[in-house]
Amino acid sequence: MILNTLSEITNFSKNQINKFREVLLSAGEVQEKTFAGLIAKNPKIVIIDNLENPKGIGALKIPYDNHRDKVFRLSKSTVDPNLFKYELGWVVSLEKGNGNKIMALLVDNNHRIYATVRKDNTTMIYLLKKYKFSQEGVPYLSDRGTYELLLFIR
Protein backbone atom coordinates (compact mmCIF):
# COMPACT_ATOMS: atom_id res chain seq x y z
CA MET A 1 0.00 0.00 0.00
CA ILE A 2 1.42 3.38 -0.97
CA LEU A 3 -0.87 5.52 1.17
CA ASN A 4 0.71 7.14 4.23
CA THR A 5 4.14 5.75 3.35
CA LEU A 6 7.18 7.17 1.61
CA SER A 7 7.36 5.64 -1.85
CA GLU A 8 9.10 6.35 -5.14
CA ILE A 9 6.87 8.25 -7.52
CA THR A 10 7.06 5.44 -10.09
CA ASN A 11 4.79 3.44 -7.74
CA PHE A 12 1.95 5.91 -8.29
CA SER A 13 -0.47 6.06 -11.22
CA LYS A 14 -0.46 8.90 -13.73
CA ASN A 15 -3.75 10.18 -12.25
CA GLN A 16 -2.28 10.17 -8.73
CA ILE A 17 0.81 12.04 -9.92
CA ASN A 18 -1.42 14.59 -11.65
CA LYS A 19 -3.39 15.08 -8.42
CA PHE A 20 -0.09 15.52 -6.54
CA ARG A 21 0.92 18.13 -9.13
CA GLU A 22 -2.41 19.96 -8.85
CA VAL A 23 -2.04 20.24 -5.07
CA LEU A 24 1.50 21.57 -5.43
CA LEU A 25 0.57 24.11 -8.09
CA SER A 26 -2.46 25.39 -6.18
CA ALA A 27 -0.31 25.82 -3.07
CA GLY A 28 2.41 27.63 -5.03
CA GLU A 29 4.99 25.01 -4.06
CA VAL A 30 6.30 24.25 -7.52
CA GLN A 31 6.70 25.94 -10.87
CA GLU A 32 4.95 24.18 -13.74
CA LYS A 33 8.08 24.43 -15.89
CA THR A 34 10.26 22.48 -13.41
CA PHE A 35 7.77 19.87 -12.19
CA ALA A 36 8.16 17.31 -15.00
CA GLY A 37 11.96 17.34 -14.79
CA LEU A 38 11.93 16.87 -11.02
CA ILE A 39 9.39 14.05 -11.28
CA ALA A 40 11.56 12.36 -13.91
CA LYS A 41 14.30 12.10 -11.26
CA ASN A 42 11.97 9.69 -9.33
CA PRO A 43 11.56 11.45 -5.98
CA LYS A 44 10.08 9.72 -2.97
CA ILE A 45 6.66 11.12 -2.10
CA VAL A 46 4.02 10.87 0.59
CA ILE A 47 0.28 11.18 0.06
CA ILE A 48 -1.80 11.33 3.24
CA ASP A 49 -5.08 9.44 3.70
CA ASN A 50 -6.62 9.54 0.23
CA LEU A 51 -4.93 9.15 -3.13
CA GLU A 52 -7.66 10.96 -5.06
CA ASN A 53 -8.31 13.72 -2.52
CA PRO A 54 -5.19 13.91 -0.31
CA LYS A 55 -5.17 15.54 3.11
CA GLY A 56 -1.49 16.30 2.75
CA ILE A 57 1.55 15.62 0.59
CA GLY A 58 5.31 15.89 0.77
CA ALA A 59 8.46 14.68 -0.95
CA LEU A 60 12.11 13.91 -0.78
CA LYS A 61 13.08 15.53 -4.05
CA ILE A 62 16.27 14.74 -5.92
CA PRO A 63 17.38 18.28 -6.73
CA TYR A 64 19.37 19.42 -9.70
CA ASP A 65 23.01 19.80 -8.65
CA ASN A 66 23.13 23.45 -9.70
CA HIS A 67 20.05 24.26 -7.57
CA ARG A 68 21.43 22.46 -4.51
CA ASP A 69 24.84 24.10 -4.90
CA LYS A 70 23.24 27.55 -5.30
CA VAL A 71 21.20 27.11 -2.09
CA PHE A 72 24.30 26.24 -0.09
CA ARG A 73 26.30 29.07 -1.70
CA LEU A 74 23.65 31.75 -1.15
CA SER A 75 23.18 30.70 2.47
CA LYS A 76 26.96 30.91 2.93
CA SER A 77 26.98 27.37 4.29
CA THR A 78 30.34 25.77 4.98
CA VAL A 79 28.86 22.25 4.60
CA ASP A 80 29.57 20.33 1.38
CA PRO A 81 26.29 20.26 -0.62
CA ASN A 82 27.37 16.98 -2.27
CA LEU A 83 26.60 15.22 1.02
CA PHE A 84 22.88 15.70 0.36
CA LYS A 85 21.06 13.55 -2.18
CA TYR A 86 17.57 14.66 -1.10
CA GLU A 87 15.80 17.96 -0.59
CA LEU A 88 12.77 17.83 1.67
CA GLY A 89 10.00 19.78 0.07
CA TRP A 90 6.59 20.07 -1.49
CA VAL A 91 5.10 19.75 2.00
CA VAL A 92 1.45 20.78 1.84
CA SER A 93 -0.92 20.04 4.70
CA LEU A 94 -4.55 20.40 3.68
CA GLU A 95 -5.86 19.53 7.13
CA LYS A 96 -4.65 20.76 10.51
CA GLY A 97 -2.11 18.43 12.10
CA ASN A 98 -1.03 16.64 8.95
CA GLY A 99 2.26 18.54 8.72
CA ASN A 100 3.58 16.49 11.63
CA LYS A 101 2.44 13.23 10.00
CA ILE A 102 4.02 14.20 6.68
CA MET A 103 7.33 15.15 8.30
CA ALA A 104 7.49 11.92 10.33
CA LEU A 105 7.14 9.88 7.14
CA LEU A 106 9.64 11.96 5.16
CA VAL A 107 12.46 11.79 7.69
CA ASP A 108 12.09 8.14 8.73
CA ASN A 109 15.32 7.15 6.97
CA ASN A 110 19.09 7.50 7.22
CA HIS A 111 19.53 9.93 4.32
CA ARG A 112 21.24 13.29 4.65
CA ILE A 113 18.49 15.77 3.80
CA TYR A 114 18.36 19.52 3.35
CA ALA A 115 15.36 21.81 3.25
CA THR A 116 14.71 25.45 2.52
CA VAL A 117 11.93 27.33 4.22
CA ARG A 118 10.63 30.88 4.18
CA LYS A 119 12.05 32.81 7.09
CA ASP A 120 8.52 33.69 8.27
CA ASN A 121 7.14 30.12 8.09
CA THR A 122 7.27 29.47 11.83
CA THR A 123 5.23 26.25 11.64
CA MET A 124 7.62 24.59 9.19
CA ILE A 125 10.67 25.86 11.10
CA TYR A 126 9.20 24.33 14.26
CA LEU A 127 8.67 20.99 12.48
CA LEU A 128 12.16 20.97 10.98
CA LYS A 129 13.70 21.54 14.41
CA LYS A 130 11.42 18.91 15.97
CA TYR A 131 12.76 16.38 13.45
CA LYS A 132 16.40 17.20 14.21
CA PHE A 133 17.16 19.62 11.38
CA SER A 134 19.49 22.47 12.22
CA GLN A 135 19.72 25.84 10.54
CA GLU A 136 22.84 26.29 8.43
CA GLY A 137 24.27 29.54 7.13
CA VAL A 138 22.41 32.81 6.85
CA PRO A 139 19.05 33.90 5.39
CA TYR A 140 19.11 34.68 1.67
CA LEU A 141 16.71 36.26 -0.80
CA SER A 142 14.59 33.84 -2.83
CA ASP A 143 14.71 34.17 -6.60
CA ARG A 144 10.95 33.38 -6.67
CA GLY A 145 9.84 36.41 -4.67
CA THR A 146 10.75 39.14 -2.25
CA TYR A 147 11.12 36.87 0.76
CA GLU A 148 14.08 35.33 2.56
CA LEU A 149 14.80 31.63 2.81
CA LEU A 150 16.60 29.62 5.46
CA LEU A 151 18.62 26.46 4.88
CA PHE A 152 18.15 23.52 7.26
CA ILE A 153 20.15 20.28 7.19
CA ARG A 154 19.85 16.87 8.81
RODO-2510 file (C-alpha; in nm, 4 decimals, decimal comma):
residues 154
     n   res          X          Y          Z
     1     m     0,0000     0,0000     0,0000
     2     i     0,1420     0,3385    -0,0967
     3     l    -0,0874     0,5519     0,1167
     4     n     0,0706     0,7144     0,4233
     5     t     0,4137     0,5752     0,3346
     6     l     0,7176     0,7168     0,1610
     7     s     0,7358     0,5644    -0,1851
     8     e     0,9100     0,6346    -0,5144
     9     i     0,6873     0,8246    -0,7518
    10     t     0,7063     0,5445    -1,0088
    11     n     0,4793     0,3443    -0,7742
    12     f     0,1946     0,5913    -0,8287
    13     s    -0,0472     0,6065    -1,1218
    14     k    -0,0459     0,8903    -1,3729
    15     n    -0,3746     1,0183    -1,2246
    16     q    -0,2279     1,0169    -0,8727
    17     i     0,0812     1,2040    -0,9919
    18     n    -0,1424     1,4589    -1,1649
    19     k    -0,3393     1,5079    -0,8415
    20     f    -0,0088     1,5516    -0,6542
    21     r     0,0920     1,8132    -0,9132
    22     e    -0,2413     1,9964    -0,8848
    23     v    -0,2043     2,0238    -0,5067
    24     l     0,1499     2,1570    -0,5433
    25     l     0,0567     2,4111    -0,8092
    26     s    -0,2463     2,5392    -0,6185
    27     a    -0,0311     2,5817    -0,3066
    28     g     0,2412     2,7628    -0,5032
    29     e     0,4988     2,5007    -0,4057
    30     v     0,6302     2,4250    -0,7525
    31     q     0,6701     2,5942    -1,0866
    32     e     0,4954     2,4178    -1,3743
    33     k     0,8084     2,4430    -1,5891
    34     t     1,0260     2,2479    -1,3408
    35     f     0,7773     1,9868    -1,2194
    36     a     0,8165     1,7305    -1,4999
    37     g     1,1963     1,7345    -1,4794
    38     l     1,1934     1,6869    -1,1022
    39     i     0,9387     1,4048    -1,1285
    40     a     1,1563     1,2356    -1,3913
    41     k     1,4296     1,2097    -1,1259
    42     n     1,1974     0,9690    -0,9331
    43     p     1,1559     1,1449    -0,5984
    44     k     1,0076     0,9725    -0,2968
    45     i     0,6663     1,1116    -0,2097
    46     v     0,4017     1,0866     0,0592
    47     i     0,0275     1,1184     0,0058
    48     i    -0,1796     1,1330     0,3240
    49     d    -0,5078     0,9436     0,3702
    50     n    -0,6622     0,9541     0,0228
    51     l    -0,4927     0,9148    -0,3133
    52     e    -0,7663     1,0956    -0,5056
    53     n    -0,8313     1,3721    -0,2520
    54     p    -0,5194     1,3907    -0,0312
    55     k    -0,5171     1,5545     0,3107
    56     g    -0,1488     1,6301     0,2752
    57     i     0,1546     1,5621     0,0593
    58     g     0,5310     1,5889     0,0766
    59     a     0,8460     1,4680    -0,0949
    60     l     1,2114     1,3907    -0,0775
    61     k     1,3083     1,5533    -0,4054
    62     i     1,6271     1,4743    -0,5922
    63     p     1,7382     1,8276    -0,6734
    64     y     1,9375     1,9423    -0,9698
    65     d     2,3014     1,9803    -0,8646
    66     n     2,3132     2,3454    -0,9704
    67     h     2,0053     2,4259    -0,7570
    68     r     2,1430     2,2464    -0,4511
    69     d     2,4837     2,4102    -0,4896
    70     k     2,3242     2,7548    -0,5296
    71     v     2,1196     2,7115    -0,2090
    72     f     2,4303     2,6244    -0,0090
    73     r     2,6303     2,9066    -0,1696
    74     l     2,3654     3,1747    -0,1150
    75     s     2,3176     3,0701     0,2471
    76     k     2,6960     3,0909     0,2929
    77     s     2,6983     2,7368     0,4292
    78     t     3,0339     2,5765     0,4976
    79     v     2,8864     2,2252     0,4596
    80     d     2,9567     2,0326     0,1383
    81     p     2,6290     2,0255    -0,0623
    82     n     2,7369     1,6985    -0,2267
    83     l     2,6603     1,5223     0,1021
    84     f     2,2881     1,5695     0,0365
    85     k     2,1062     1,3548    -0,2180
    86     y     1,7575     1,4664    -0,1102
    87     e     1,5804     1,7957    -0,0588
    88     l     1,2772     1,7826     0,1670
    89     g     0,9998     1,9781     0,0070
    90     w     0,6592     2,0065    -0,1490
    91     v     0,5104     1,9754     0,1996
    92     v     0,1449     2,0775     0,1839
    93     s    -0,0922     2,0039     0,4700
    94     l    -0,4546     2,0400     0,3683
    95     e    -0,5859     1,9530     0,7133
    96     k    -0,4653     2,0764     1,0512
    97     g    -0,2107     1,8429     1,2099
    98     n    -0,1031     1,6636     0,8947
    99     g     0,2264     1,8540     0,8723
   100     n     0,3581     1,6491     1,1627
   101     k     0,2441     1,3227     1,0001
   102     i     0,4022     1,4204     0,6676
   103     m     0,7328     1,5148     0,8304
   104     a     0,7491     1,1924     1,0328
   105     l     0,7140     0,9881     0,7140
   106     l     0,9642     1,1963     0,5163
   107     v     1,2463     1,1792     0,7694
   108     d     1,2087     0,8137     0,8728
   109     n     1,5320     0,7148     0,6970
   110     n     1,9087     0,7497     0,7218
   111     h     1,9530     0,9928     0,4321
   112     r     2,1235     1,3288     0,4652
   113     i     1,8492     1,5771     0,3795
   114     y     1,8359     1,9516     0,3353
   115     a     1,5362     2,1811     0,3250
   116     t     1,4713     2,5448     0,2523
   117     v     1,1931     2,7333     0,4223
   118     r     1,0626     3,0875     0,4176
   119     k     1,2046     3,2813     0,7090
   120     d     0,8517     3,3691     0,8269
   121     n     0,7135     3,0119     0,8091
   122     t     0,7269     2,9469     1,1827
   123     t     0,5234     2,6253     1,1636
   124     m     0,7620     2,4591     0,9193
   125     i     1,0666     2,5862     1,1100
   126     y     0,9203     2,4325     1,4264
   127     l     0,8670     2,0985     1,2477
   128     l     1,2158     2,0974     1,0985
   129     k     1,3701     2,1541     1,4414
   130     k     1,1419     1,8912     1,5970
   131     y     1,2761     1,6376     1,3453
   132     k     1,6402     1,7204     1,4207
   133     f     1,7164     1,9617     1,1376
   134     s     1,9494     2,2473     1,2217
   135     q     1,9717     2,5836     1,0540
   136     e     2,2836     2,6290     0,8434
   137     g     2,4270     2,9537     0,7134
   138     v     2,2414     3,2815     0,6847
   139     p     1,9045     3,3900     0,5391
   140     y     1,9109     3,4677     0,1673
   141     l     1,6715     3,6264    -0,0804
   142     s     1,4593     3,3836    -0,2827
   143     d     1,4712     3,4170    -0,6597
   144     r     1,0952     3,3383    -0,6667
   145     g     0,9840     3,6409    -0,4671
   146     t     1,0746     3,9140    -0,2249
   147     y     1,1118     3,6874     0,0760
   148     e     1,4080     3,5333     0,2560
   149     l     1,4799     3,1634     0,2810
   150     l     1,6602     2,9625     0,5462
   151     l     1,8617     2,6460     0,4877
   152     f     1,8149     2,3525     0,7255
   153     i     2,0151     2,0280     0,7189
   154     r     1,9850     1,6872     0,8811
***
